[in-house]
C-alpha cells in the first residue's frame, strides 16, 4: 500500500528504495533463522515479537509481489 501510494505521488525512486530495503531485511532474517516469520521487528533486522515461524501469509508478498513489481 505504501509503495503504491509513493508511485501514485510520483515518488518511484523512493518506492524502489523502500522495496529493496524491505526485501533485503526479510532475506537477512531468513538467512539467519532459516524460515520466514509472521512479522518482523520495526527497528532492527530480526523477527518480530511473538512471531510464528514458517509463516507465509503477508511475508509471501516480499519474494513474489515486491520483487516482481518493484525490483
KEDRENFI-319715 format. One record per atom (N, C-alpha, C, O, CB): z, x, y; residue number from 0; atom name. Coordinates in steps of 0.2 Angstrom, whole numbers. Last residue first. Glycine has a CB too. Layout:
BEGIN
<node w="Z" u="X" v="Y" k="NUM" a="CA"/>
...
***
This chain:
BEGIN
<node w="-40" u="57" v="-23" k="70" a="N"/>
<node w="-41" u="64" v="-24" k="70" a="CA"/>
<node w="-47" u="65" v="-27" k="70" a="C"/>
<node w="-49" u="71" v="-28" k="70" a="O"/>
<node w="-35" u="66" v="-29" k="70" a="CB"/>
<node w="-40" u="43" v="-21" k="69" a="N"/>
<node w="-39" u="47" v="-15" k="69" a="CA"/>
<node w="-40" u="54" v="-16" k="69" a="C"/>
<node w="-41" u="58" v="-12" k="69" a="O"/>
<node w="-32" u="46" v="-14" k="69" a="CB"/>
<node w="-44" u="36" v="-33" k="68" a="N"/>
<node w="-46" u="33" v="-26" k="68" a="CA"/>
<node w="-45" u="38" v="-20" k="68" a="C"/>
<node w="-48" u="37" v="-15" k="68" a="O"/>
<node w="-43" u="27" v="-25" k="68" a="CB"/>
<node w="-40" u="44" v="-44" k="67" a="N"/>
<node w="-47" u="41" v="-44" k="67" a="CA"/>
<node w="-49" u="39" v="-36" k="67" a="C"/>
<node w="-55" u="40" v="-34" k="67" a="O"/>
<node w="-48" u="35" v="-48" k="67" a="CB"/>
<node w="-26" u="46" v="-41" k="66" a="N"/>
<node w="-31" u="52" v="-42" k="66" a="CA"/>
<node w="-38" u="49" v="-41" k="66" a="C"/>
<node w="-42" u="53" v="-38" k="66" a="O"/>
<node w="-30" u="54" v="-50" k="66" a="CB"/>
<node w="-22" u="33" v="-39" k="65" a="N"/>
<node w="-21" u="38" v="-34" k="65" a="CA"/>
<node w="-26" u="44" v="-35" k="65" a="C"/>
<node w="-30" u="46" v="-30" k="65" a="O"/>
<node w="-14" u="41" v="-33" k="65" a="CB"/>
<node w="-25" u="27" v="-52" k="64" a="N"/>
<node w="-27" u="24" v="-46" k="64" a="CA"/>
<node w="-27" u="30" v="-40" k="64" a="C"/>
<node w="-32" u="31" v="-37" k="64" a="O"/>
<node w="-23" u="18" v="-43" k="64" a="CB"/>
<node w="-20" u="37" v="-62" k="63" a="N"/>
<node w="-26" u="33" v="-63" k="63" a="CA"/>
<node w="-28" u="31" v="-55" k="63" a="C"/>
<node w="-33" u="34" v="-53" k="63" a="O"/>
<node w="-24" u="26" v="-66" k="63" a="CB"/>
<node w="-8" u="44" v="-60" k="62" a="N"/>
<node w="-14" u="48" v="-63" k="62" a="CA"/>
<node w="-20" u="43" v="-63" k="62" a="C"/>
<node w="-26" u="46" v="-64" k="62" a="O"/>
<node w="-12" u="50" v="-70" k="62" a="CB"/>
<node w="-1" u="33" v="-52" k="61" a="N"/>
<node w="-2" u="40" v="-50" k="61" a="CA"/>
<node w="-8" u="44" v="-53" k="61" a="C"/>
<node w="-13" u="45" v="-50" k="61" a="O"/>
<node w="4" u="45" v="-51" k="61" a="CB"/>
<node w="1" u="22" v="-59" k="60" a="N"/>
<node w="-3" u="22" v="-53" k="60" a="CA"/>
<node w="-5" u="29" v="-51" k="60" a="C"/>
<node w="-11" u="30" v="-49" k="60" a="O"/>
<node w="0" u="18" v="-47" k="60" a="CB"/>
<node w="11" u="24" v="-68" k="59" a="N"/>
<node w="4" u="24" v="-71" k="59" a="CA"/>
<node w="-1" u="24" v="-65" k="59" a="C"/>
<node w="-7" u="26" v="-66" k="59" a="O"/>
<node w="2" u="18" v="-75" k="59" a="CB"/>
<node w="22" u="21" v="-62" k="58" a="N"/>
<node w="20" u="28" v="-62" k="58" a="CA"/>
<node w="13" u="28" v="-65" k="58" a="C"/>
<node w="10" u="33" v="-63" k="58" a="O"/>
<node w="25" u="31" v="-67" k="58" a="CB"/>
<node w="25" u="7" v="-64" k="57" a="N"/>
<node w="22" u="9" v="-57" k="57" a="CA"/>
<node w="19" u="17" v="-58" k="57" a="C"/>
<node w="15" u="18" v="-54" k="57" a="O"/>
<node w="26" u="8" v="-52" k="57" a="CB"/>
<node w="26" u="11" v="-80" k="56" a="N"/>
<node w="25" u="5" v="-75" k="56" a="CA"/>
<node w="21" u="7" v="-69" k="56" a="C"/>
<node w="15" u="8" v="-69" k="56" a="O"/>
<node w="31" u="1" v="-73" k="56" a="CB"/>
<node w="30" u="19" v="-90" k="55" a="N"/>
<node w="23" u="20" v="-87" k="55" a="CA"/>
<node w="22" u="14" v="-83" k="55" a="C"/>
<node w="16" u="12" v="-82" k="55" a="O"/>
<node w="18" u="21" v="-92" k="55" a="CB"/>
<node w="43" u="29" v="-95" k="54" a="N"/>
<node w="41" u="23" v="-92" k="54" a="CA"/>
<node w="35" u="23" v="-88" k="54" a="C"/>
<node w="34" u="28" v="-84" k="54" a="O"/>
<node w="47" u="20" v="-87" k="54" a="CB"/>
<node w="50" u="39" v="-101" k="53" a="N"/>
<node w="44" u="36" v="-105" k="53" a="CA"/>
<node w="43" u="29" v="-102" k="53" a="C"/>
<node w="41" u="25" v="-106" k="53" a="O"/>
<node w="46" u="36" v="-112" k="53" a="CB"/>
<node w="67" u="35" v="-94" k="52" a="N"/>
<node w="61" u="40" v="-96" k="52" a="CA"/>
<node w="56" u="36" v="-100" k="52" a="C"/>
<node w="57" u="30" v="-102" k="52" a="O"/>
<node w="64" u="46" v="-101" k="52" a="CB"/>
<node w="73" u="27" v="-80" k="51" a="N"/>
<node w="72" u="27" v="-88" k="51" a="CA"/>
<node w="66" u="32" v="-89" k="51" a="C"/>
<node w="61" u="32" v="-85" k="51" a="O"/>
<node w="70" u="20" v="-90" k="51" a="CB"/>
<node w="86" u="32" v="-69" k="50" a="N"/>
<node w="79" u="31" v="-70" k="50" a="CA"/>
<node w="77" u="31" v="-78" k="50" a="C"/>
<node w="80" u="36" v="-81" k="50" a="O"/>
<node w="74" u="36" v="-67" k="50" a="CB"/>
<node w="97" u="34" v="-61" k="49" a="N"/>
<node w="97" u="29" v="-66" k="49" a="CA"/>
<node w="90" u="27" v="-67" k="49" a="C"/>
<node w="88" u="21" v="-67" k="49" a="O"/>
<node w="101" u="22" v="-63" k="49" a="CB"/>
<node w="88" u="41" v="-48" k="48" a="N"/>
<node w="95" u="40" v="-50" k="48" a="CA"/>
<node w="94" u="34" v="-55" k="48" a="C"/>
<node w="90" u="29" v="-53" k="48" a="O"/>
<node w="100" u="38" v="-44" k="48" a="CB"/>
<node w="72" u="49" v="-52" k="47" a="N"/>
<node w="77" u="45" v="-48" k="47" a="CA"/>
<node w="83" u="44" v="-52" k="47" a="C"/>
<node w="84" u="45" v="-57" k="47" a="O"/>
<node w="74" u="39" v="-46" k="47" a="CB"/>
<node w="68" u="66" v="-55" k="46" a="N"/>
<node w="68" u="59" v="-57" k="46" a="CA"/>
<node w="73" u="56" v="-53" k="46" a="C"/>
<node w="77" u="59" v="-50" k="46" a="O"/>
<node w="70" u="58" v="-65" k="46" a="CB"/>
<node w="62" u="77" v="-42" k="45" a="N"/>
<node w="66" u="75" v="-48" k="45" a="CA"/>
<node w="65" u="68" v="-49" k="45" a="C"/>
<node w="63" u="64" v="-45" k="45" a="O"/>
<node w="73" u="77" v="-46" k="45" a="CB"/>
<node w="61" u="84" v="-28" k="44" a="N"/>
<node w="56" u="83" v="-34" k="44" a="CA"/>
<node w="60" u="83" v="-40" k="44" a="C"/>
<node w="61" u="88" v="-43" k="44" a="O"/>
<node w="51" u="90" v="-34" k="44" a="CB"/>
<node w="69" u="74" v="-16" k="43" a="N"/>
<node w="68" u="80" v="-20" k="43" a="CA"/>
<node w="63" u="79" v="-25" k="43" a="C"/>
<node w="62" u="73" v="-27" k="43" a="O"/>
<node w="75" u="83" v="-22" k="43" a="CB"/>
<node w="71" u="62" v="-10" k="42" a="N"/>
<node w="72" u="68" v="-6" k="42" a="CA"/>
<node w="72" u="74" v="-10" k="42" a="C"/>
<node w="73" u="80" v="-7" k="42" a="O"/>
<node w="79" u="67" v="-3" k="42" a="CB"/>
<node w="69" u="51" v="-19" k="41" a="N"/>
<node w="65" u="51" v="-12" k="41" a="CA"/>
<node w="66" u="58" v="-8" k="41" a="C"/>
<node w="62" u="59" v="-4" k="41" a="O"/>
<node w="67" u="46" v="-8" k="41" a="CB"/>
<node w="66" u="53" v="-36" k="40" a="N"/>
<node w="70" u="54" v="-30" k="40" a="CA"/>
<node w="66" u="54" v="-24" k="40" a="C"/>
<node w="61" u="57" v="-24" k="40" a="O"/>
<node w="74" u="61" v="-32" k="40" a="CB"/>
<node w="57" u="40" v="-45" k="39" a="N"/>
<node w="58" u="47" v="-43" k="39" a="CA"/>
<node w="62" u="47" v="-37" k="39" a="C"/>
<node w="63" u="43" v="-32" k="39" a="O"/>
<node w="51" u="50" v="-41" k="39" a="CB"/>
<node w="57" u="29" v="-59" k="38" a="N"/>
<node w="56" u="30" v="-52" k="38" a="CA"/>
<node w="58" u="38" v="-51" k="38" a="C"/>
<node w="60" u="41" v="-55" k="38" a="O"/>
<node w="62" u="26" v="-48" k="38" a="CB"/>
<node w="54" u="30" v="-73" k="37" a="N"/>
<node w="53" u="23" v="-69" k="37" a="CA"/>
<node w="53" u="24" v="-62" k="37" a="C"/>
<node w="49" u="20" v="-59" k="37" a="O"/>
<node w="59" u="19" v="-71" k="37" a="CB"/>
<node w="44" u="44" v="-77" k="36" a="N"/>
<node w="50" u="41" v="-76" k="36" a="CA"/>
<node w="49" u="34" v="-72" k="36" a="C"/>
<node w="44" u="33" v="-69" k="36" a="O"/>
<node w="55" u="45" v="-72" k="36" a="CB"/>
<node w="36" u="54" v="-90" k="35" a="N"/>
<node w="36" u="50" v="-84" k="35" a="CA"/>
<node w="42" u="46" v="-83" k="35" a="C"/>
<node w="45" u="44" v="-88" k="35" a="O"/>
<node w="29" u="46" v="-84" k="35" a="CB"/>
<node w="41" u="70" v="-98" k="34" a="N"/>
<node w="40" u="62" v="-98" k="34" a="CA"/>
<node w="39" u="60" v="-91" k="34" a="C"/>
<node w="40" u="63" v="-86" k="34" a="O"/>
<node w="46" u="59" v="-101" k="34" a="CB"/>
<node w="44" u="83" v="-97" k="33" a="N"/>
<node w="40" u="81" v="-102" k="33" a="CA"/>
<node w="39" u="73" v="-103" k="33" a="C"/>
<node w="37" u="71" v="-108" k="33" a="O"/>
<node w="43" u="83" v="-109" k="33" a="CB"/>
<node w="51" u="89" v="-86" k="32" a="N"/>
<node w="55" u="85" v="-91" k="32" a="CA"/>
<node w="51" u="82" v="-97" k="32" a="C"/>
<node w="54" u="80" v="-102" k="32" a="O"/>
<node w="57" u="78" v="-88" k="32" a="CB"/>
<node w="43" u="97" v="-79" k="31" a="N"/>
<node w="50" u="99" v="-80" k="31" a="CA"/>
<node w="53" u="95" v="-86" k="31" a="C"/>
<node w="57" u="98" v="-90" k="31" a="O"/>
<node w="54" u="98" v="-74" k="31" a="CB"/>
<node w="31" u="91" v="-79" k="30" a="N"/>
<node w="31" u="97" v="-82" k="30" a="CA"/>
<node w="38" u="99" v="-84" k="30" a="C"/>
<node w="39" u="102" v="-89" k="30" a="O"/>
<node w="28" u="102" v="-77" k="30" a="CB"/>
<node w="35" u="79" v="-72" k="29" a="N"/>
<node w="33" u="79" v="-79" k="29" a="CA"/>
<node w="33" u="85" v="-82" k="29" a="C"/>
<node w="35" u="86" v="-88" k="29" a="O"/>
<node w="26" u="76" v="-79" k="29" a="CB"/>
<node w="38" u="85" v="-60" k="28" a="N"/>
<node w="44" u="82" v="-64" k="28" a="CA"/>
<node w="42" u="81" v="-71" k="28" a="C"/>
<node w="46" u="82" v="-75" k="28" a="O"/>
<node w="46" u="75" v="-61" k="28" a="CB"/>
<node w="25" u="89" v="-56" k="27" a="N"/>
<node w="30" u="94" v="-57" k="27" a="CA"/>
<node w="36" u="91" v="-61" k="27" a="C"/>
<node w="39" u="94" v="-65" k="27" a="O"/>
<node w="33" u="96" v="-50" k="27" a="CB"/>
<node w="19" u="76" v="-55" k="26" a="N"/>
<node w="16" u="81" v="-61" k="26" a="CA"/>
<node w="22" u="86" v="-62" k="26" a="C"/>
<node w="23" u="89" v="-67" k="26" a="O"/>
<node w="10" u="84" v="-59" k="26" a="CB"/>
<node w="25" u="71" v="-44" k="25" a="N"/>
<node w="26" u="67" v="-51" k="25" a="CA"/>
<node w="24" u="72" v="-56" k="25" a="C"/>
<node w="27" u="72" v="-62" k="25" a="O"/>
<node w="21" u="61" v="-51" k="25" a="CB"/>
<node w="21" u="80" v="-34" k="24" a="N"/>
<node w="28" u="79" v="-36" k="24" a="CA"/>
<node w="29" u="76" v="-43" k="24" a="C"/>
<node w="33" u="78" v="-47" k="24" a="O"/>
<node w="31" u="75" v="-31" k="24" a="CB"/>
<node w="7" u="78" v="-34" k="23" a="N"/>
<node w="10" u="85" v="-36" k="23" a="CA"/>
<node w="17" u="84" v="-38" k="23" a="C"/>
<node w="19" u="87" v="-43" k="23" a="O"/>
<node w="9" u="90" v="-30" k="23" a="CB"/>
<node w="6" u="65" v="-30" k="22" a="N"/>
<node w="3" u="67" v="-36" k="22" a="CA"/>
<node w="6" u="74" v="-39" k="22" a="C"/>
<node w="8" u="74" v="-45" k="22" a="O"/>
<node w="-5" u="68" v="-36" k="22" a="CB"/>
<node w="12" u="66" v="-17" k="21" a="N"/>
<node w="15" u="62" v="-22" k="21" a="CA"/>
<node w="12" u="64" v="-29" k="21" a="C"/>
<node w="16" u="64" v="-34" k="21" a="O"/>
<node w="13" u="55" v="-21" k="21" a="CB"/>
<node w="2" u="75" v="-11" k="20" a="N"/>
<node w="9" u="77" v="-12" k="20" a="CA"/>
<node w="13" u="73" v="-17" k="20" a="C"/>
<node w="17" u="76" v="-21" k="20" a="O"/>
<node w="13" u="76" v="-5" k="20" a="CB"/>
<node w="-10" u="68" v="-12" k="19" a="N"/>
<node w="-9" u="74" v="-15" k="19" a="CA"/>
<node w="-2" u="76" v="-16" k="19" a="C"/>
<node w="0" u="79" v="-22" k="19" a="O"/>
<node w="-13" u="80" v="-11" k="19" a="CB"/>
<node w="-6" u="57" v="-4" k="18" a="N"/>
<node w="-8" u="56" v="-11" k="18" a="CA"/>
<node w="-7" u="62" v="-15" k="18" a="C"/>
<node w="-5" u="62" v="-20" k="18" a="O"/>
<node w="-15" u="53" v="-11" k="18" a="CB"/>
<node w="-4" u="63" v="9" k="17" a="N"/>
<node w="2" u="60" v="5" k="17" a="CA"/>
<node w="0" u="59" v="-2" k="17" a="C"/>
<node w="5" u="60" v="-6" k="17" a="O"/>
<node w="3" u="53" v="9" k="17" a="CB"/>
<node w="-17" u="68" v="11" k="16" a="N"/>
<node w="-12" u="72" v="11" k="16" a="CA"/>
<node w="-6" u="69" v="7" k="16" a="C"/>
<node w="-3" u="73" v="3" k="16" a="O"/>
<node w="-10" u="75" v="18" k="16" a="CB"/>
<node w="-24" u="55" v="11" k="15" a="N"/>
<node w="-26" u="60" v="6" k="15" a="CA"/>
<node w="-20" u="65" v="5" k="15" a="C"/>
<node w="-18" u="67" v="0" k="15" a="O"/>
<node w="-32" u="64" v="8" k="15" a="CB"/>
<node w="-18" u="50" v="23" k="14" a="N"/>
<node w="-18" u="46" v="16" k="14" a="CA"/>
<node w="-19" u="51" v="11" k="14" a="C"/>
<node w="-16" u="51" v="6" k="14" a="O"/>
<node w="-23" u="40" v="16" k="14" a="CB"/>
<node w="-22" u="59" v="33" k="13" a="N"/>
<node w="-15" u="58" v="31" k="13" a="CA"/>
<node w="-14" u="55" v="24" k="13" a="C"/>
<node w="-10" u="57" v="20" k="13" a="O"/>
<node w="-12" u="54" v="37" k="13" a="CB"/>
<node w="-36" u="57" v="32" k="12" a="N"/>
<node w="-34" u="63" v="31" k="12" a="CA"/>
<node w="-26" u="63" v="29" k="12" a="C"/>
<node w="-24" u="66" v="24" k="12" a="O"/>
<node w="-35" u="68" v="37" k="12" a="CB"/>
<node w="-37" u="43" v="36" k="11" a="N"/>
<node w="-39" u="45" v="30" k="11" a="CA"/>
<node w="-36" u="52" v="28" k="11" a="C"/>
<node w="-34" u="53" v="22" k="11" a="O"/>
<node w="-47" u="46" v="29" k="11" a="CB"/>
<node w="-33" u="34" v="47" k="10" a="N"/>
<node w="-30" u="40" v="45" k="10" a="CA"/>
<node w="-31" u="42" v="38" k="10" a="C"/>
<node w="-26" u="43" v="34" k="10" a="O"/>
<node w="-22" u="38" v="46" k="10" a="CB"/>
<node w="-38" u="21" v="50" k="9" a="N"/>
<node w="-42" u="27" v="52" k="9" a="CA"/>
<node w="-39" u="34" v="50" k="9" a="C"/>
<node w="-41" u="39" v="53" k="9" a="O"/>
<node w="-44" u="27" v="59" k="9" a="CB"/>
<node w="-31" u="11" v="46" k="8" a="N"/>
<node w="-30" u="13" v="53" k="8" a="CA"/>
<node w="-34" u="19" v="55" k="8" a="C"/>
<node w="-32" u="22" v="60" k="8" a="O"/>
<node w="-22" u="14" v="54" k="8" a="CB"/>
<node w="-35" u="10" v="33" k="7" a="N"/>
<node w="-37" u="5" v="37" k="7" a="CA"/>
<node w="-36" u="7" v="44" k="7" a="C"/>
<node w="-40" u="4" v="49" k="7" a="O"/>
<node w="-34" u="-2" v="36" k="7" a="CB"/>
<node w="-28" u="21" v="28" k="6" a="N"/>
<node w="-35" u="21" v="28" k="6" a="CA"/>
<node w="-38" u="16" v="33" k="6" a="C"/>
<node w="-42" u="18" v="37" k="6" a="O"/>
<node w="-38" u="19" v="21" k="6" a="CB"/>
<node w="-15" u="17" v="29" k="5" a="N"/>
<node w="-17" u="23" v="33" k="5" a="CA"/>
<node w="-25" u="23" v="33" k="5" a="C"/>
<node w="-27" u="24" v="38" k="5" a="O"/>
<node w="-14" u="29" v="30" k="5" a="CB"/>
<node w="-15" u="6" v="20" k="4" a="N"/>
<node w="-14" u="5" v="27" k="4" a="CA"/>
<node w="-16" u="11" v="31" k="4" a="C"/>
<node w="-19" u="10" v="36" k="4" a="O"/>
<node w="-7" u="3" v="28" k="4" a="CB"/>
<node w="-17" u="14" v="8" k="3" a="N"/>
<node w="-22" u="9" v="10" k="3" a="CA"/>
<node w="-22" u="7" v="18" k="3" a="C"/>
<node w="-26" u="7" v="21" k="3" a="O"/>
<node w="-22" u="2" v="6" k="3" a="CB"/>
<node w="-5" u="20" v="7" k="2" a="N"/>
<node w="-11" u="24" v="8" k="2" a="CA"/>
<node w="-17" u="20" v="10" k="2" a="C"/>
<node w="-21" u="22" v="14" k="2" a="O"/>
<node w="-13" u="27" v="1" k="2" a="CB"/>
<node w="4" u="9" v="6" k="1" a="N"/>
<node w="4" u="14" v="12" k="1" a="CA"/>
<node w="-2" u="18" v="13" k="1" a="C"/>
<node w="-5" u="18" v="18" k="1" a="O"/>
<node w="10" u="19" v="11" k="1" a="CB"/>
<node w="0" u="4" v="-6" k="0" a="N"/>
<node w="0" u="0" v="0" k="0" a="CA"/>
<node w="0" u="4" v="6" k="0" a="C"/>
<node w="-4" u="3" v="11" k="0" a="O"/>
<node w="6" u="-5" v="0" k="0" a="CB"/>
***
